[in-house]
Structures are given as C-alpha cells and as structure tokens.
Amino acid sequence: MAEETNTSGGGGGTGMAFIIGALVVVVAVIAYFVFAGGVTQKKRVDINVSAPQVEAPKVPEAPKPAN
C-alpha cells in the first residue's frame, strides 16, 4: 500500500502570521507616537486654580411681629 501525501495546501499560516505580527507592531508604534507624544515630549502644564475670596451678602433682619 502506498501512502498519499497532500502537498497542494495547508501549512500556509506562517506567512499570514508574519503579516499579522508586522501589522500589530506597526499599530503599536503608531499608538505610542499618538498617545505618548512621541520620543521628545516637552509639555509643561501650569494650572492655577486660586479664586478671589468672595463674601456672601448679609441676610436681612426679620420683620418684627406686630402686636
């Protein structure tokens, strides 16, 4: 009895895995530059949240009851 070997298909996942892996690396590099500001991020943020002191208006006196 002779054994048949299939040489016409299958096993082609190596090339696809390489392409998908390369795309994942490219997307990761792009995401780093977009979200982290790239290699030379020189941002300086100075936030001042001090507000002037404001006094509340005085409450008027209650009217005196009539007798």
Beta strands, then each sheet from edge to edge (+ up, - down):
end
